[in-house]
Amino acid sequence: MNVTRHSDPCVLLISPGIIKWTDMDFGLPHLVALGGYLQHHLNVRVEILDLNYEGGDHNQLLRTIESLGPHVLIGLSCYSSFDFMRVMTLARFLRRNFPETPMVTGGYHASALPQDLVFEGSPFDAVVVGEGEEPMREMVETLLGGGRLDKQRYGPKNIQDLDSLPPYQWELLHRYWPRAHMLGRKFQIYLSRGCPYRCTFCMERAKTEYKWRAYSAERAISELQRLATFTDLSQWVINLADPLFGFQRQWRRQVLEGILEHGLLPRQYWTLTRSDDLNDEDVKLLAQAHFSIGIGAETGSPEMILKMQKAKNPERYLGALERLAVLSRKHGLNWAANIIVGHPGETQRSMEETHAFLTRLFTSAQETCGWLSFDPYRLYPGALIHLEMARYEQQYGTVFYHPEWWKSWYDGPFRAEHIDPSDEVSYEDRVRFMYKAYAPLLEQIQQRFRGQGRSVDRVFKQSLAEQAKLMSPNMRDYLLRRAAQAKQEVASKRQLSMMEETTSSSKPSLNDKPTLELPIGLQVRDPKIRLREQAVRRLLEEGVLRTEALIEAMLTIAPEAHLSEADAESMLLDRAPTSPKPGKSAPWLGIRTYAMALEAMEPGLGDRLADLTSGPKGYLVALWRKLVGNEGEVVAPRWGDPTTPRRLKGTFDRIWIGGAMPRVPETFLPVLADPGGRLVTFLGPRFLPQDLVCLERHGEEWKERVVAKIRVPVLAGQAGWLRS
């Protein structure tokens, strides 16, 4: 292996982190394997950043990346389609700050839809399709030799002999080892790649094709032994994250026997496999080696087994699950069956068949060692269904409401699952059936479940409890409300697109989303920051937020520093504030109202701005100060009549009055800069929604624009609804 120094050229590999912040795995084996391969073959230094664990804001991230230079190449993982929008914002941020550094991406989404990531104006220079070792080696060799990346797509060049790879270089996680047990509950490692099955819903084929490849059994044991020199396995749940663990029976048994022989026993192994090939000896070995297994059962309907391409013989497939249920009780093997509800082509009959089968599977005996997890069908790029959406629409009447859901800022998990499975079963039908049928079954499974009598039982029980929570009536009702709202949004966008097609206007489409060059999702473990980012993403998706400086201000300024935690949460969730004393301005307004007002006002660096209602320490004033910068000035009097300009000295570029008046007094006109000074406030009746208006000065006249209709508290004062 080459010995590298900090001054050597660096290949920086970045994982963007995940929005699902609970139960995160530690390890990044795909980046560790890739980095180790590059270090083994090239005279290059590799650094890995996992943004789940870095902490700090974008300025801290920038300083960290600069400290790891000089960079020969930056690789940014777009592992999942749920990462897509955050990866693009992070890439634009990196491109702006490292304009000369080549940048590449790869992962499942990148392999399925490389054109999503490399296009004219993209921050990326190239995309890796398939596994990364050989394509990245080619790119780094080119760059070290003084060349340039001359292709936009590299690969696929998948590794056929995994034993030819160097050992996992867990040293590359040196930034995180001291805190490893605090960072993740499970440790992730791969012992094989690929899957020979052709399930219609799975995107595995996009990256690794239809071939199963594994380390030799001896090498697999060696890798686990090497891992044990870095950390105490007994403190971890080890996630063998292979797409399909143990496809070959002989290999599987040799690995399990090797684990037992060498005492490589963690708290628990967790892996995904199939039940087709598991007999008494296999189940016994799995239990003895501290395994729990996940089975992608997906359905209990013979009709749907064929539609999903899970197996050619449905009876044998379902029989294997029944055999596993019996053998698991005999040997004490815990297992989970995952079910997909609402797969395209699903019918009322097939849903009922699945429910009946699962009821027999889990309740025919007094106890069960298995449990259920449910997933609605989700559309994944690169899966067969994604490639053949038109066929499913024509053959089954499937409706994909959000065929490019990953390009949305907000609510990706809902949009991915929002489909009508067939002309017989709507999304709403699927939701109602799922909650009505499976909530009682989950309760029965909880009552019958038998763990292993060890501390790891807590993990199983937590999974069962999480599934029960997801089956609550509140969640059902939320999904139904969200579906009704989403259908209205889809209809509105279609109507808007039709209108735009018939006009020659050169204005940007209202369907266009703003380009964000500030990374998001850097501190997902902090619930306050998650809530703030969720609010911003929602406003981005709705087209309310468009200005980069404003987006950055809303992402970086913490409202809880200026409001109580309860008020900050309500403001970010866009709830109405408690009505203040009549005539008083509200202590805060909803985040959407603030965003619309700020976009209408367009404050810029160096502006002189007056806020007559917020007070000097309010959240909105903090936003103003961020937007006008040190060159500007924000005047926010604590007391006085907000409906007159008496407290203002000189002229102002912008004025904000955060309450409703019958009209704006003409006395404000001379206080505004001419031309273009703006006053934003609310005009209208006391007891009905008022107009959020932007008044712009042009000489001795106003130019008025109505932005939205919102109900806010009315003001008292000389020109208010109530007298002071």
URLINSUL-V927446 format. One line per field, one symbol per residue. phi: phi as a letter, one per 20 degrees, with the letter a starting at -180 (. if undefined). Layout:
BEGIN
phi = ???
END
This chain:
BEGIN
phi = .feddfffgdeedcefncffeelfedplffffffffffffecebedcdddffdfmneffffffffffeffdeadddfdfcffegffffffffffffecfeegcccapfffffcfffdcbfnffeebcednfegfgfffffgfffenecfdceccnecffedffffffgefgfegfdgfdgfeebecddbddbcnbeecffeeegffddmdceccgggffgfffffffffebfgfeceeefeggbfmgefffffffffffffemedegaecbdbdegdedgfffffgffemeccddffmaddgffgffemfaecgffffffffffffffffdmeebcdedednggnfcffffffffffffffdcfdfbcedbdcdcfgcedgnfgfffcgffffffdmfdefcfcgfeefcmggfffdecefbfecegffffffgffeefffffffgfefdedmcffgfffffffffffffefgffgfffffffffffffffffffffffffedefeffffefefeddcfcmecffefffgffffffffffffmfecefffgffffdeefffccfffffffffemefffffggnefffacffffgffffffflfcgnfdcddecenfdffffffgfffemffebddcffcoefecegeedndcfbccceaecfaeffffgffefcenfccdbccqffdcgdeecdddecmdceddceeadbecfeddqgdefcff
END
